[in-house]
Amino acid sequence: MQGEIDGHPLFAMIVSDLEKYPSKSRFPWLLSLSTPLIDPTPEGLPKGKDFDSVNEWEDGIEARIAKLDKYYYVGHVTWNGSREALFYLEKPEPIVSALKKVRDNHSTRPFDFRYEKDEGWKKMAPYTHIAHTSSK
């Protein structure tokens, strides 16, 4: 899906039936990871090798998460010079500790993350709104 926020194009790959996912209560923790794009276009989108690099980064992060605990991959959003990858977790640990180590060791491209309790996945409402307006 695509849209626009604050005058910047937004491209999102979000699971299409997110609103209908029945097991939201099983995964109450939202994990958001963000990495800056390297030399983005004037519109804030990836170009050239960075397009592949940011996808590889996201795949690597997801592989690390998968080794540690159960999760639900929501998708990713590219906007205003950054990529944000979104997951829901059963519980934050041990994933958060592992991500801190990876980030602090600088063993991958720079990134930051946040996590918060989001029972019912209310934080995904803006993305489902974009999906409805972009399909019209």
C-alpha positions in Angstrom: 0.0 0.0 0.0 1.1 3.6 -0.4 0.0 6.9 0.9 1.3 10.2 2.1 2.0 11.6 5.6 3.3 15.1 6.3 4.0 15.6 2.6 6.2 12.5 2.3 5.3 9.4 0.3 4.8 6.3 2.5 5.2 2.8 1.2 4.0 0.0 3.5 4.0 -3.8 3.1 1.5 -4.7 5.8 -0.3 -8.1 6.2 -3.5 -7.6 4.4 -5.9 -9.3 6.8 -4.4 -7.7 9.9 -7.8 -6.5 11.3 -9.1 -10.1 11.1 -6.2 -11.9 12.8 -7.9 -13.9 15.6 -4.9 -14.4 18.0 -4.0 -10.8 18.8 -4.2 -11.6 22.5 -1.5 -14.1 22.1 0.9 -11.4 20.9 0.3 -8.3 23.0 3.8 -6.6 22.6 4.5 -4.4 19.6 8.1 -4.3 18.6 9.1 -1.5 16.1 12.6 -1.4 14.7 13.8 1.5 12.6 16.9 2.1 10.5 17.9 5.2 8.5 18.2 4.9 4.8 21.6 5.5 3.3 21.5 8.4 0.8 17.7 8.3 0.2 15.9 9.9 -2.7 14.7 13.5 -2.2 11.3 11.9 -1.4 12.9 9.9 1.5 12.9 6.5 -0.3 15.7 4.0 -0.7 17.6 3.8 -3.9 20.2 1.6 -5.5 22.1 -0.8 -3.3 20.4 0.5 -0.2 17.1 -1.0 -1.3 18.6 -4.5 -1.2 20.6 -3.7 1.9 17.6 -2.5 4.0 15.6 -5.6 2.9 18.6 -7.8 3.9 18.8 -6.0 7.3 15.1 -6.7 7.9 15.4 -10.4 6.9 18.4 -10.7 9.3 16.5 -9.1 12.2 13.5 -11.4 11.6 15.7 -14.5 11.5 17.2 -13.5 14.9 13.8 -12.9 16.4 12.6 -16.3 15.0 15.4 -18.1 16.9 14.4 -16.6 20.2 10.6 -16.7 20.6 7.2 -16.7 18.9 6.3 -13.6 17.0 3.9 -12.3 14.3 5.4 -10.3 11.5 3.1 -7.3 10.7 5.2 -5.8 7.9 7.3 -2.7 7.2 6.9 0.9 6.4 9.3 3.0 4.4 8.9 6.8 4.9 10.8 10.0 5.3 14.3 8.4 5.0 13.8 5.4 7.2 12.5 1.8 7.2 10.4 0.6 10.1 9.9 -3.2 10.6 6.9 -4.2 12.8 6.4 -7.3 14.8 4.1 -8.5 17.6 5.7 -10.6 20.3 4.3 -13.0 23.0 6.8 -11.4 25.4 9.6 -8.9 25.0 12.4 -11.1 26.5 14.7 -12.6 25.4 14.2 -10.7 22.1 14.8 -7.2 23.5 18.1 -8.2 25.2 19.3 -9.8 22.0 18.5 -6.8 19.9 20.3 -4.5 22.3 23.4 -6.6 21.9 23.2 -6.5 18.1 22.6 -2.8 18.1 25.3 -2.0 20.5 27.9 -4.3 18.8 27.3 -2.4 15.5 27.2 -5.8 13.8 24.6 -4.6 11.3 23.4 -1.3 9.9 22.5 1.2 12.6 19.0 0.8 14.1 17.0 1.6 17.1 13.8 0.0 18.4 11.0 0.4 20.9 8.5 -2.0 22.3 5.3 -1.5 24.2 2.2 -3.3 25.2 -0.5 -3.0 22.6 -3.3 -5.4 23.3 -5.8 -5.4 20.5 -3.1 -4.0 18.2 -4.6 -0.5 18.3 -1.3 1.0 17.1 -1.8 -0.6 13.7 -5.0 1.5 13.0 -3.1 4.1 10.9 -1.8 1.4 8.6 -5.2 -0.2 8.1 -6.6 3.3 7.4 -4.0 3.8 4.7 -4.8 0.4 3.2 -8.5 1.4 3.0 -7.8 4.8 1.4 -5.2 3.6 -1.0 -7.4 0.9 -2.4 -10.1 3.4 -3.3 
